């Protein structure tokens, strides 16, 4: 059996891990690299895997750094099944189409400059037609329902607790000439117990022989979720008192719905002033519709919230508006009264949030609230670091808006959560591979797994490194 780590190796994005067993090739995730534009542009076009030779793709969840390069895989010759939960399939239908739209827009603007300079024009990474072709390969699988996906390979998806439809991938492998089975677990992204909307991560008590585990926050702790709701109320009120707008760059899937639900509760409890709240992201609007279609994924808290308050829609209330047209979005630039604007993208590398930043980043009355991890070399990371000047749409602006960061809304387990998830395994893995984390986070988690949980061997793969296991 061989494992090759083509993405999310000593970095967070571009999740792609290739398993070769019984003469078959199984790809775990197929995500986009995100970060420095030129570097990401080149990495996403390289195609590290012979797509036609891959027999099956198992997708842990729909976030673009895990799913975003699937249309390229199909375009390059992949003909197998793409197996995920049904909720992940539904999310990918809108998220990948949105990604194709962004690819086409980005190339259009780049090509205008290249055309003027007489340079060779680029093509989009993939098109909307490629997305349609890719969706024909998806096979939805219910959680906790084992099924054989290839000879000697039995798959079970379990709740990862990270976002709607997210799953841990459990593969029970029977190999010719070897006694018994071996179990490989790919964690995907591990969520946090006790946060609203999505069920808690499942405990995999039986353990594993081989573990591929994320390490995003392997060296950090999150504040309790309840503290973050309290801090959110404070930030809203402070911005309101200054007469400013609160800009919240947020990932359209997961984070936006968390924030809307938190603001809904704060509004009902009169913990925030009554002010207009806008979700200005076409993708977030469509994704929220998909959330409403999957109440089976909700946790007990949100079910009780709906029943107790008689609110049929936890993602909608009196002062909340979802913008659906470009004109509605443009009108937000003329707001003079305090308001909250939640808009994608979460790392501020594209999307409507850039228009709002250009308008409001230099006004000290306003607040920019960061609620998620920011990749190096992104606009989000530069704003989080509170650099004096930032570049938006090629123009430089002084950063005078107040910058706040709340990590308590993160959908990723922190160091203690990761250790608790791994520590629940009664059978400790013989080999553990840490992925989806910057080097400092992965190194710290590796040390804790060995010293505190007595894991025998923990590796942090280099990009494209191969392991015989």
C-alpha positions as CSV (number, residue, x, y, z in Angstrom):
1,X,0.0,0.0,0.0
2,X,1.3,3.4,-0.9
3,X,0.3,7.0,0.1
4,X,1.4,10.1,-1.7
5,X,0.6,13.6,-0.4
6,X,0.1,16.0,-3.3
7,X,-1.6,18.8,-1.4
8,X,-2.2,20.3,2.1
9,X,1.3,19.0,2.9
10,X,3.0,21.4,5.4
11,X,0.3,23.9,4.4
12,X,-3.4,24.2,4.8
13,X,-4.9,24.3,1.3
14,X,-5.0,22.0,-1.7
15,X,-6.0,18.8,0.0
16,X,-5.1,15.9,-2.3
17,X,-3.9,12.5,-1.0
18,X,-3.5,9.4,-3.2
19,X,-3.9,5.9,-1.8
20,X,-2.7,3.0,-4.0
21,X,-3.9,-0.4,-2.8
22,X,-4.8,-3.7,-4.5
23,X,-3.7,-2.3,-7.8
24,X,-6.3,0.5,-7.5
25,X,-5.9,4.2,-7.0
26,X,-8.1,6.2,-4.6
27,X,-7.9,9.9,-4.3
28,X,-8.9,11.5,-1.0
29,X,-10.1,15.0,-1.7
30,X,-9.2,17.2,-4.7
31,X,-8.9,20.7,-3.5
32,X,-7.7,24.0,-4.8
33,X,-4.5,25.7,-3.5
34,X,-5.3,29.1,-2.0
35,X,-2.9,32.0,-1.0
36,X,-0.4,34.0,-3.1
37,X,-2.2,34.5,-6.4
38,X,0.7,33.7,-8.8
39,X,1.8,30.7,-6.8
40,X,-1.7,29.3,-6.4
41,X,-2.4,29.9,-10.1
42,X,0.6,27.8,-11.1
43,X,0.0,25.0,-8.5
44,X,-3.7,24.6,-9.5
45,X,-2.7,24.1,-13.1
46,X,0.1,21.6,-12.7
47,X,-2.0,18.5,-12.2
48,X,0.1,16.3,-10.0
49,X,-1.9,13.1,-10.7
50,X,-2.7,11.2,-13.9
51,X,-6.4,11.8,-13.7
52,X,-7.3,8.9,-16.0
53,X,-5.5,6.4,-13.7
54,X,-7.6,7.3,-10.6
55,X,-10.3,4.7,-10.0
56,X,-12.3,6.6,-7.3
57,X,-12.4,9.9,-5.5
58,X,-13.7,10.1,-1.9
59,X,-14.5,13.6,-0.9
60,X,-14.6,14.6,2.8
61,X,-16.5,17.8,2.4
62,X,-17.4,20.6,0.1
63,X,-15.0,23.4,1.1
64,X,-13.1,24.6,-2.0
65,X,-9.7,23.7,-0.6
66,X,-10.9,20.1,-0.5
67,X,-13.2,20.0,-3.6
68,X,-12.3,22.9,-5.8
69,X,-10.2,21.1,-8.4
70,X,-12.6,18.2,-9.1
71,X,-13.7,19.7,-12.4
72,X,-10.1,19.8,-13.6
73,X,-9.7,16.1,-12.6
74,X,-12.7,15.2,-14.7
75,X,-11.6,17.4,-17.6
76,X,-8.2,15.6,-17.5
77,X,-9.7,12.1,-17.9
78,X,-11.0,10.9,-14.6
79,X,-14.0,8.5,-15.2
80,X,-14.7,7.0,-11.7
81,X,-17.2,7.8,-9.0
82,X,-16.9,10.8,-6.7
83,X,-18.3,9.6,-3.4
84,X,-19.5,12.0,-0.7
85,X,-22.4,12.6,1.6
86,X,-25.6,13.8,-0.1
87,X,-25.3,17.2,1.6
88,X,-21.7,17.6,0.3
89,X,-22.9,16.7,-3.2
90,X,-25.6,19.3,-3.0
91,X,-23.2,22.0,-1.8
92,X,-20.6,21.1,-4.5
93,X,-23.3,21.7,-7.2
94,X,-23.4,25.4,-6.3
95,X,-19.9,25.9,-4.9
96,X,-18.1,24.5,-7.9
97,X,-20.2,26.5,-10.3
98,X,-19.4,29.6,-8.3
99,X,-15.7,28.6,-8.5
100,X,-15.9,28.2,-12.3
101,X,-17.4,31.7,-12.5
102,X,-14.6,33.1,-10.4
103,X,-12.0,31.3,-12.6
104,X,-13.6,32.8,-15.8
105,X,-13.8,36.3,-14.3
106,X,-10.2,36.2,-13.0
107,X,-8.8,35.1,-16.4
108,X,-10.9,37.7,-18.2
109,X,-9.3,40.6,-16.2
110,X,-5.8,39.1,-16.4
111,X,-6.2,38.6,-20.1
112,X,-7.1,42.3,-20.7
113,X,-3.7,43.3,-19.3
114,X,-1.9,40.5,-21.2
115,X,-3.6,41.4,-24.4
116,X,-2.4,45.0,-24.2
117,X,1.1,43.7,-23.6
118,X,1.0,41.2,-26.5
119,X,1.4,38.3,-24.1
120,X,-0.1,34.8,-24.5
121,X,-3.7,34.7,-23.1
122,X,-4.6,32.3,-20.2
123,X,-7.6,29.9,-20.2
124,X,-9.7,29.4,-17.1
125,X,-8.7,26.5,-14.9
126,X,-12.1,25.0,-15.7
127,X,-15.4,26.1,-17.1
128,X,-19.1,25.8,-16.0
129,X,-19.5,23.0,-18.5
130,X,-16.7,21.2,-16.8
131,X,-18.6,21.5,-13.5
132,X,-21.7,20.0,-15.1
133,X,-19.6,17.1,-16.3
134,X,-18.1,16.6,-12.9
135,X,-21.5,16.6,-11.1
136,X,-22.5,13.5,-13.2
137,X,-19.8,11.5,-11.3
138,X,-21.1,12.2,-7.8
139,X,-22.5,9.4,-5.8
140,X,-24.2,10.4,-2.5
141,X,-23.7,8.0,0.5
142,X,-25.5,8.2,3.8
143,X,-23.3,8.4,6.9
144,X,-22.6,5.2,8.9
145,X,-23.7,3.0,6.0
146,X,-20.6,0.9,4.9
147,X,-20.3,0.0,1.3
148,X,-17.6,-1.7,-0.9
149,X,-16.3,0.9,-3.4
150,X,-13.6,-1.2,-5.0
151,X,-12.5,-4.8,-4.5
152,X,-11.2,-5.2,-1.0
153,X,-12.0,-1.6,-0.1
154,X,-15.0,-0.9,2.2
155,X,-15.9,2.8,2.9
156,X,-17.8,4.3,5.9
157,X,-18.4,8.0,6.2
158,X,-18.9,9.3,9.8
159,X,-19.8,12.8,11.1
160,X,-16.8,15.1,11.2
161,X,-18.7,18.0,12.7
162,X,-16.9,20.6,10.6
163,X,-19.6,21.8,8.2
164,X,-22.8,20.6,6.6
165,X,-22.1,17.2,5.1
166,X,-18.6,16.9,6.4
167,X,-17.3,13.4,7.0
168,X,-14.4,11.4,8.4
169,X,-13.4,8.8,5.8
170,X,-13.0,5.3,7.1
171,X,-11.5,2.7,4.8
172,X,-11.4,-1.0,5.8
173,X,-8.8,-2.6,3.4
174,X,-8.4,-6.3,2.6
175,X,-5.1,-7.0,0.8
176,X,-4.2,-10.2,-0.9
177,X,-1.6,-12.3,0.9
178,X,-2.2,-10.4,4.2
179,X,-4.2,-11.7,7.2
180,X,-7.2,-9.7,8.3
181,X,-8.1,-6.1,7.5
182,X,-6.3,-2.9,8.0
183,X,-8.2,0.3,8.7
184,X,-7.2,3.7,7.3
185,X,-8.9,6.8,8.6
186,X,-8.7,10.2,6.8
187,X,-10.0,12.8,9.2
188,X,-10.9,15.4,6.6
189,X,-11.4,18.5,8.7
190,X,-12.4,17.9,12.3
191,X,-15.0,20.1,13.9
192,X,-15.7,21.3,17.4
193,X,-18.1,19.8,19.8
194,X,-20.6,22.1,21.3
195,X,-20.9,24.7,18.5
196,X,-24.4,25.2,17.0
197,X,-26.0,24.0,13.8
198,X,-23.9,20.9,12.9
199,X,-23.7,17.7,14.9
200,X,-20.6,17.1,17.0
201,X,-17.7,15.1,15.5
202,X,-18.1,11.3,15.9
203,X,-15.7,9.4,18.1
204,X,-13.9,6.6,16.2
205,X,-13.3,4.4,19.2
206,X,-12.2,1.4,17.3
207,X,-9.2,3.3,16.1
208,X,-7.0,2.8,13.0
209,X,-3.9,1.2,11.7
210,X,-3.1,4.2,9.6
211,X,-4.3,7.8,10.3
212,X,-4.2,10.8,8.0
213,X,-5.2,13.7,10.3
214,X,-5.6,17.5,9.9
215,X,-3.5,19.8,12.1
216,X,-4.8,23.4,11.2
217,X,-4.9,24.5,14.9
218,X,-2.5,22.0,16.3
219,X,-0.7,24.6,18.3
220,X,-3.6,26.9,19.3
221,X,-6.6,27.0,21.5
222,X,-10.0,28.6,20.7
223,X,-12.0,30.6,23.3
224,X,-15.3,29.0,24.2
225,X,-18.0,29.5,21.6
226,X,-20.2,31.3,24.2
227,X,-17.4,33.9,24.8
228,X,-17.3,34.6,21.0
229,X,-21.1,35.3,20.9
230,X,-20.6,37.7,23.8
231,X,-17.6,39.4,22.0
232,X,-19.7,39.5,18.8
233,X,-22.4,41.5,20.7
234,X,-19.7,43.9,22.0
235,X,-18.2,44.5,18.6
236,X,-21.6,45.1,17.0
237,X,-22.5,47.6,19.8
238,X,-19.1,49.4,19.6
239,X,-19.4,49.8,15.8
240,X,-23.0,51.0,16.2
241,X,-22.0,53.6,18.8
242,X,-19.3,54.9,16.4
243,X,-22.0,55.2,13.6
244,X,-20.0,52.8,11.4
245,X,-20.5,49.6,9.4
246,X,-19.3,46.2,10.6
247,X,-17.8,44.3,7.7
248,X,-17.6,40.6,8.2
249,X,-15.7,38.7,5.4
250,X,-17.0,35.1,5.8
251,X,-16.8,31.9,3.9
252,X,-20.1,31.3,2.2
253,X,-20.4,27.8,3.6
254,X,-20.6,27.2,7.3
255,X,-19.2,30.5,8.7
256,X,-21.9,32.7,7.2
257,X,-24.7,30.4,8.5
258,X,-23.0,30.3,12.0
259,X,-22.8,34.1,12.1
260,X,-26.4,34.5,11.0
261,X,-27.6,32.1,13.6
262,X,-25.6,33.9,16.3
263,X,-26.9,37.3,15.3
264,X,-30.5,35.8,15.2
265,X,-30.1,34.7,18.9
266,X,-28.5,38.0,19.9
267,X,-31.3,39.9,18.2
268,X,-34.0,37.9,19.9
269,X,-32.3,38.4,23.3
270,X,-32.0,42.1,22.7
271,X,-28.2,41.9,23.2
272,X,-27.5,43.9,20.0
273,X,-29.1,47.1,18.7
274,X,-31.8,46.8,16.0
275,X,-29.9,47.5,12.8
276,X,-30.0,46.2,9.3
277,X,-28.0,43.0,8.6
278,X,-27.1,42.1,5.0
279,X,-25.7,38.8,3.7
280,X,-24.2,40.1,0.4
281,X,-23.0,36.9,-1.3
282,X,-25.0,35.1,-4.0
283,X,-23.2,31.9,-3.1
284,X,-24.0,32.2,0.6
285,X,-27.7,32.8,-0.3
286,X,-27.8,29.6,-2.4
287,X,-25.9,27.6,0.2
288,X,-28.2,28.8,3.0
289,X,-31.1,27.4,0.9
290,X,-29.2,24.0,0.9
291,X,-28.8,24.2,4.7
292,X,-32.6,24.4,5.0
293,X,-32.9,21.2,2.9
294,X,-30.8,19.1,5.4
295,X,-32.2,19.4,8.9
296,X,-31.0,15.8,9.5
297,X,-27.5,17.3,9.9
298,X,-28.6,19.8,12.6
299,X,-27.6,19.4,16.2
300,X,-30.0,19.4,19.2
301,X,-29.5,23.1,20.0
302,X,-30.7,24.4,16.7
303,X,-33.7,22.0,16.8
304,X,-34.7,23.3,20.2
305,X,-34.1,26.9,19.1
306,X,-36.6,26.4,16.2
307,X,-39.2,24.7,18.4
308,X,-38.8,27.0,21.4
309,X,-39.1,30.3,19.5
310,X,-41.4,28.9,16.8
311,X,-39.0,30.1,14.1
312,X,-39.3,28.0,11.1
313,X,-36.1,29.5,9.6
314,X,-33.0,29.9,12.0
315,X,-31.2,31.6,9.1
316,X,-33.8,34.4,8.6
317,X,-35.3,37.1,10.8
318,X,-36.8,40.6,10.7
319,X,-33.7,42.8,10.2
320,X,-31.8,40.3,8.0
321,X,-31.7,40.7,4.2
322,X,-30.1,38.4,1.6
323,X,-29.0,40.4,-1.4
324,X,-29.8,38.6,-4.7
325,X,-28.8,41.1,-7.4
326,X,-25.7,43.1,-8.3
327,X,-27.8,46.3,-8.0
328,X,-28.9,45.4,-4.4
329,X,-25.2,44.8,-3.6
330,X,-24.2,48.2,-5.1
331,X,-26.8,50.0,-3.0
332,X,-25.0,48.9,0.2
333,X,-22.2,51.3,-0.8
334,X,-24.6,54.2,-0.1
335,X,-25.5,53.2,3.4
336,X,-25.0,56.0,5.8
337,X,-26.5,54.4,8.9
338,X,-24.9,51.7,11.0
339,X,-25.2,48.2,9.5
340,X,-23.7,44.7,9.4
341,X,-22.5,43.4,6.0
342,X,-21.5,39.7,5.8
343,X,-19.9,39.0,2.5
344,X,-17.5,36.5,0.8
345,X,-14.8,35.7,0.3
346,X,-13.5,34.8,3.8
347,X,-9.9,35.5,2.9
348,X,-10.8,38.7,1.0
349,X,-9.1,37.4,-2.2
350,X,-12.2,37.9,-4.3
351,X,-16.0,38.4,-4.2
352,X,-18.2,41.2,-3.2
353,X,-16.3,41.9,0.1
354,X,-13.6,43.7,-1.9
355,X,-16.1,46.3,-3.1
356,X,-17.1,47.0,0.5
357,X,-13.5,47.1,1.7
358,X,-12.6,49.6,-1.0
359,X,-15.4,51.8,0.2
360,X,-14.9,51.5,4.0
361,X,-11.4,50.3,4.9
362,X,-10.1,53.8,5.5
363,X,-12.9,55.0,7.7
364,X,-12.1,54.6,11.5
365,X,-15.9,54.5,12.2
366,X,-16.0,51.0,10.6
367,X,-14.9,47.6,11.8
368,X,-13.5,44.6,9.9
369,X,-14.3,41.4,11.8
370,X,-12.2,38.4,10.9
371,X,-13.7,35.1,12.0
372,X,-11.6,32.5,10.1
373,X,-8.1,31.3,9.3
374,X,-6.3,33.6,6.8
375,X,-3.8,32.0,4.4
376,X,-0.3,33.7,4.1
377,X,0.0,36.3,1.4
378,X,-3.8,36.9,1.2
379,X,-5.5,40.3,1.7
380,X,-7.2,38.8,4.8
381,X,-3.8,38.0,6.4
382,X,-2.5,41.5,5.7
383,X,-5.6,43.1,7.3
384,X,-5.5,40.6,10.3
385,X,-1.8,41.7,10.8
386,X,-3.1,45.4,10.6
387,X,-0.6,46.5,8.0
388,X,-0.7,50.3,7.5
389,X,-1.8,50.1,3.9
390,X,-3.6,47.4,1.9
391,X,-4.2,46.9,-1.8
392,X,-7.7,46.4,-3.1
393,X,-8.4,46.0,-6.8
394,X,-4.8,47.1,-7.5
395,X,-5.2,50.4,-5.6
396,X,-3.6,51.2,-2.2
397,X,-5.7,52.3,0.8
398,X,-4.7,53.2,4.3
399,X,-6.1,50.7,6.8
400,X,-7.9,52.9,9.4
401,X,-11.0,50.8,10.1
402,X,-10.8,48.9,13.4
403,X,-9.8,45.3,13.0
404,X,-11.1,42.6,15.3
405,X,-10.5,38.8,15.3
406,X,-12.7,36.1,16.7
407,X,-11.5,32.6,16.5
408,X,-14.3,31.1,18.6
409,X,-16.5,30.7,15.5
410,X,-13.9,28.4,13.8
411,X,-15.3,25.2,12.5
412,X,-11.9,23.5,13.1
413,X,-11.0,21.7,16.3
414,X,-8.2,23.4,18.3
415,X,-5.2,21.7,19.8
416,X,-7.2,20.2,22.7
417,X,-10.1,19.2,20.4
418,X,-7.7,17.4,18.0
419,X,-6.1,15.5,20.9
420,X,-9.5,14.6,22.3
421,X,-10.6,13.3,18.9
422,X,-7.4,11.2,18.4
423,X,-7.3,10.1,22.1
424,X,-10.7,8.5,21.8
425,X,-9.2,5.8,19.6
426,X,-8.8,2.7,21.6
427,X,-6.4,1.2,19.0
428,X,-3.6,3.6,18.4
429,X,-2.4,4.0,14.8
430,X,0.9,2.4,13.8
431,X,1.4,5.3,11.4
432,X,0.0,8.8,11.6
433,X,0.4,11.5,8.9
434,X,-0.3,15.1,9.7
435,X,-1.7,17.3,6.9
436,X,-3.7,20.5,6.5
437,X,-1.6,22.6,8.7
438,X,1.3,25.1,8.6
439,X,4.6,23.5,9.7
440,X,4.5,25.0,13.2
441,X,1.0,23.7,13.9
442,X,1.8,20.2,12.5
443,X,5.1,20.0,14.4
444,X,3.5,21.0,17.7
445,X,0.6,18.5,17.3
446,X,3.0,15.7,16.3
447,X,4.9,16.2,19.6
448,X,1.7,16.1,21.6
449,X,0.4,13.0,19.9
450,X,3.6,11.2,20.7
451,X,4.2,12.5,24.2
452,X,0.6,12.7,25.5
453,X,-1.2,10.0,23.6
454,X,1.9,7.7,22.9
455,X,1.3,7.4,19.2
456,X,4.2,5.4,17.9
457,X,5.2,7.1,14.6
458,X,4.0,10.5,13.4
459,X,5.1,11.9,10.0
460,X,4.6,15.4,8.5
461,X,4.8,14.8,4.8
462,X,6.6,17.0,2.4
463,X,4.7,17.9,-0.8
464,X,4.5,14.9,-3.1
465,X,6.3,12.7,-0.6
466,X,5.5,8.9,-0.9
467,X,5.2,6.4,1.9
468,X,5.0,2.6,1.8
469,X,2.7,1.5,4.6
